[in-house]
């Protein structure tokens, strides 16, 4: 549990440093707050979007100065348990069929690829897992950029998202999500 807490604190420190560099301030002056649903936001920069994710020693922070953004990272080698049950609780019917058609040795990785996309979109929407992940359909699983569609849009929230997969962290898959009408730049 101590490692999880340390990872959480490190992720917030990374985000504060990222915001401070962008805003021209000190990390200690960057305020992070949470919405009632638990989404992080920057009260001093209301147009900016931010998101965090951390797992087994990897911390990811995203900042978008002019709109929503979401990120998720997962460890590929981490055991999932009952993958079939998790797929049924997290995937749309077409995603379930796609995964079922794969050789069993590929399902775990493809599921995590889908999952990071779903969670990144839900974080970008500020909803997290307060909604059913089956309401987000992920397309072009292994391609980058790929896309996702949120099936229960709320007024003012994007229903189509662009997903950028990040594969260059050993033993991890990460996805960054932004509303699809805009271009994502890696740097």
C-alpha positions as CSV (number, residue, x, y, z in Angstrom):
1,X,0.0,0.0,0.0
2,X,2.9,2.3,0.7
3,X,4.1,2.0,-3.0
4,X,0.6,2.9,-4.3
5,X,0.6,6.0,-2.1
6,X,4.1,7.0,-3.2
7,X,3.1,6.5,-6.8
8,X,0.0,8.7,-6.3
9,X,2.0,11.5,-4.7
10,X,4.7,11.2,-7.5
11,X,2.0,11.5,-10.1
12,X,0.6,14.7,-8.6
13,X,4.1,16.1,-8.3
14,X,4.8,15.4,-11.9
15,X,1.6,17.1,-12.9
16,X,2.3,20.1,-10.7
17,X,5.8,20.4,-12.4
18,X,4.2,20.2,-15.8
19,X,1.7,22.9,-15.1
20,X,4.3,25.1,-13.4
21,X,6.5,24.9,-16.5
22,X,3.6,25.8,-18.8
23,X,2.2,28.5,-16.6
24,X,5.6,30.0,-15.6
25,X,5.1,29.5,-11.9
26,X,6.5,27.2,-9.1
27,X,5.2,23.7,-8.7
28,X,4.3,24.5,-5.1
29,X,1.9,27.2,-6.3
30,X,-0.1,24.9,-8.6
31,X,-3.4,23.9,-7.0
32,X,-5.0,20.6,-7.9
33,X,-8.6,20.0,-6.9
34,X,-11.2,17.2,-7.5
35,X,-14.7,17.4,-8.8
36,X,-17.5,15.5,-6.9
37,X,-16.8,12.6,-9.3
38,X,-13.1,12.6,-8.5
39,X,-11.8,14.2,-11.7
40,X,-8.7,16.4,-11.2
41,X,-8.9,20.0,-12.3
42,X,-6.8,23.2,-12.1
43,X,-8.9,25.9,-10.4
44,X,-6.5,28.6,-11.4
45,X,-6.6,27.5,-15.1
46,X,-10.2,26.7,-15.8
47,X,-9.7,26.1,-19.6
48,X,-6.9,23.6,-19.1
49,X,-7.5,19.9,-18.8
50,X,-5.3,17.5,-16.9
51,X,-5.2,13.8,-16.1
52,X,-3.0,11.4,-14.2
53,X,-2.4,7.7,-14.2
54,X,0.1,5.5,-12.3
55,X,0.8,1.8,-12.0
56,X,3.8,-0.3,-10.9
57,X,6.4,2.4,-10.9
58,X,5.1,4.3,-14.0
59,X,3.6,7.7,-13.6
60,X,1.9,9.6,-16.4
61,X,0.6,13.2,-16.3
62,X,-1.1,15.1,-19.2
63,X,-1.9,18.7,-19.5
64,X,-3.9,20.4,-22.2
65,X,-4.0,24.2,-22.0
66,X,-7.3,24.5,-23.9
67,X,-9.6,21.6,-23.3
68,X,-10.2,18.1,-21.9
69,X,-7.6,15.3,-21.9
70,X,-7.4,11.9,-20.3
71,X,-4.7,9.3,-19.8
72,X,-4.4,5.8,-18.5
73,X,-1.5,3.4,-18.2
74,X,-1.6,-0.3,-17.3
75,X,1.1,-3.0,-16.8
76,X,0.9,-5.6,-19.5
77,X,2.3,-8.5,-17.4
78,X,0.0,-7.9,-14.4
79,X,-2.4,-10.8,-14.0
80,X,-6.0,-9.8,-14.5
81,X,-7.8,-12.8,-13.0
82,X,-11.0,-13.8,-14.8
83,X,-10.5,-12.0,-18.1
84,X,-13.8,-13.3,-19.5
85,X,-15.8,-11.7,-16.7
86,X,-13.9,-8.4,-16.9
87,X,-14.5,-8.3,-20.7
88,X,-18.2,-8.8,-20.1
89,X,-18.3,-6.0,-17.6
90,X,-16.2,-3.5,-19.6
91,X,-16.6,-4.1,-23.3
92,X,-19.3,-3.5,-25.9
93,X,-20.8,-6.5,-27.6
94,X,-18.7,-5.9,-30.8
95,X,-15.5,-5.5,-28.6
96,X,-16.4,-8.8,-26.9
97,X,-16.8,-10.5,-30.3
98,X,-13.4,-9.0,-31.4
99,X,-11.6,-10.3,-28.3
100,X,-13.3,-13.7,-28.5
101,X,-12.0,-14.2,-32.1
102,X,-8.4,-13.5,-31.1
103,X,-6.0,-16.3,-30.1
104,X,-6.1,-16.6,-26.3
105,X,-2.5,-15.4,-26.0
106,X,-3.4,-12.0,-27.5
107,X,-6.6,-11.3,-25.6
108,X,-5.0,-9.9,-22.5
109,X,-2.9,-7.3,-24.3
110,X,-5.8,-6.3,-26.6
111,X,-8.1,-6.0,-23.7
112,X,-5.7,-3.7,-21.9
113,X,-5.3,-1.6,-25.0
114,X,-9.1,-1.2,-25.1
115,X,-9.3,-0.6,-21.4
116,X,-6.7,2.2,-21.4
117,X,-8.7,3.9,-24.2
118,X,-11.9,3.6,-22.3
119,X,-10.5,4.9,-19.1
120,X,-8.6,7.8,-20.8
121,X,-11.9,8.9,-22.5
122,X,-13.8,8.7,-19.2
123,X,-11.1,10.6,-17.4
124,X,-11.2,13.2,-20.2
125,X,-14.9,13.6,-19.8
126,X,-14.4,14.0,-16.1
127,X,-16.5,11.0,-15.3
128,X,-14.0,8.3,-14.5
129,X,-15.7,5.0,-13.7
130,X,-18.9,6.7,-12.5
131,X,-20.4,5.5,-15.8
132,X,-20.4,2.1,-17.5
133,X,-17.2,1.5,-19.5
134,X,-19.4,-0.3,-22.1
135,X,-20.7,3.1,-23.0
136,X,-17.3,3.8,-24.6
137,X,-16.6,1.9,-27.8
138,X,-12.9,1.7,-28.8
139,X,-12.0,1.3,-32.5
140,X,-8.8,0.3,-34.3
141,X,-7.4,-1.3,-31.1
142,X,-3.7,-1.6,-32.0
143,X,-3.4,1.4,-34.3
144,X,-2.4,4.8,-33.3
145,X,-4.1,7.2,-33.5
146,X,-7.3,5.3,-33.1
147,X,-10.7,6.5,-31.9
148,X,-13.4,5.9,-29.4
149,X,-17.0,6.9,-29.2
150,X,-19.0,7.7,-26.1
151,X,-22.5,6.4,-26.5
152,X,-24.2,8.5,-23.8
153,X,-23.1,12.0,-24.6
154,X,-24.1,14.8,-22.3
155,X,-24.7,18.4,-23.5
156,X,-21.4,20.1,-24.3
157,X,-19.3,16.9,-24.0
158,X,-17.6,15.4,-27.1
159,X,-18.9,12.0,-28.2
160,X,-15.9,11.1,-30.4
161,X,-12.3,10.9,-29.1
162,X,-8.9,10.5,-30.7
163,X,-6.7,8.0,-28.9
164,X,-2.9,8.1,-29.0
165,X,-1.3,4.8,-27.9
166,X,2.0,4.9,-26.2
167,X,4.0,1.6,-26.5
168,X,7.5,2.8,-25.7
169,X,7.3,2.1,-21.9
170,X,8.5,-1.5,-21.4
171,X,5.8,-3.9,-20.2
172,X,3.1,-1.1,-20.3
173,X,0.4,0.2,-22.5
174,X,-0.8,3.8,-22.2
175,X,-3.4,5.9,-24.0
176,X,-4.0,9.6,-24.2
177,X,-7.4,10.8,-25.3
178,X,-8.6,14.2,-26.6
179,X,-11.8,15.2,-28.3
180,X,-11.5,13.9,-31.9
181,X,-12.1,17.2,-33.6
182,X,-8.6,18.3,-32.6
183,X,-5.1,17.0,-33.3
184,X,-3.0,15.4,-30.7
185,X,0.7,16.3,-30.8
186,X,3.4,14.2,-29.0
187,X,6.5,16.0,-28.0
